[in-house]
């Protein structure tokens, strides 16, 4: 991936829009109606917020939480415990390692995780910037489904 140039850096976030969308998300989670006026938002931001609210509402309707049957949970737990060896060889090997090796392995794991998070965040930021340019008319042929 190429680094972003200065003209591609994201603009300062609109805290009014973010606050408004966060309040809507909180209302969805609590299951209460959302009735906060859209004061301080431009027409474009109101349209964007409206689209996002519709999408969030549809996701909320389609993704209902379910509770598994207690008998199913008990049966699954019993099956998993029956298949698991008493002490896996990997766990025994890990316990026998010197402390300094364990520390180095943990640091390596954290470093790898942080690097992957940075790469993913950079990719998401690039997609958002492309979408923003498309909205401004600078890149009309690009869509979020075509990016990546």
N, C-alpha and C positions, 0 to 999 in steps of 0.2 A: 504494500500500500504506500502511496505517496503521502507526504506530509501536507497539511492544509496550508494554503497561502494566507496572508493577512486579510485579503478581501473575502475569504471563505469562512472566517471565524464566525461563530453564531452570535447573533445580537443578544443584548441583555434580555433575559426572560421577562415576560409581562407578568408581574406578580399578581395583578388583579385577575387576570384570566386563570392563572394557576390556582389562586385561592378559590375562585369561583368553581373551578372543576374539582378541586379537592373537597369542597363543601358538598358538591353533588355526589361524589363518590362516597363520602361519609353517610349521606342520606340513603344511598342505595344499600350500603352495608347494614345500616340500622333498620332498613325497611320502612322508612318514613317518607312522606312526600317532600319534594324539594321545592321551595318557594322563595329562594333568594333572588332579589332583583338584580339584573345584569348591569348595574351602574358602573360607570368607568370603563366599559368595553366599547370598542368601535363596532361598526356594523359588520366588518369582516371577522372580528373576533367573536361576535355574537353568532354569526353563521357557523364558524368553526366549532364553537362551543355547542351549538345546537346539534351539529352532526355527531360530535363526540358523545353527547348525552344520549342520542338515539342509539348509537352503537353500544354504549354501556348498558342501556336499558334492555336491548335485545340479548346481549350476553348474559345479563342477570336472569332474564326469563328462560334462556336456553340451558343455563348451567346451574341447575338446582342441586343443592347439596343432598346427598343421600346417606343414610345410616345403614350399614350392613346388619344383617340378621345376627343375633348373638350366637346362634348355633353355627352359622357359617364361620364367624370369627374364631370360635373355639375349635372347630374342625381344622381350619387352616393353620392355626397355631400348633395344634397337635401334629399335623403332617410335617410342618417345617421343623419342629423340634425332633421328630423321629428321623428325619433325613440328615440332620446336622450331626457331624461327628462330635464326640465329647470335647476334644480340644484340637482344633484344626492345626495342621503342621505349620502353616504360615504364622499363626499366633504364637506357637511355641518357639519358632525361629526368631520372631521379633523380640520375645521376652529374653532370649539368650544374647542378643546383641549388646555390645558395650553402650553405655549412656551417650558417649560422644557420637556414635554412629546414628543413634536414634535422633539426637538433636539435629545432626546434619540432614537426615532424611526429612524431618519435619520442616526445617528451613527450606529445603528444596521443594517440598510440596507447596508451601506457602508462596514461594517465588513463582512457581509454575501457575498456581491459581491466580495470583495477582496479574501475571502476564496475560493469561487468557482473558481475564476480566477487562484489562486495558484494550486488548485487541477487539473484543466484542463491543465495548463502549465506543471505540473509535469507528467501527463499522456502522453502528446505530447513528452516531453523530453525522457521519458522511451521508447516510440515507436521509436524515432530517434536513441537512443542508441542501441536498439535491431537491427535495420536495419543496423547500422554501424558495429555491431559485425558480422552480417550475411555476409556483404560485405567482411569482413576480414577473413571469414571462420571459426569463432569461434562458430557460431550458425547457421549451414546450413539449418536446417529444419524450421526455423522461417521465416515467411513472414509478411508483414504489414497487409495483410488481415486476417491472423490467430491471430494476436496480439489483445488484448483488451478484 
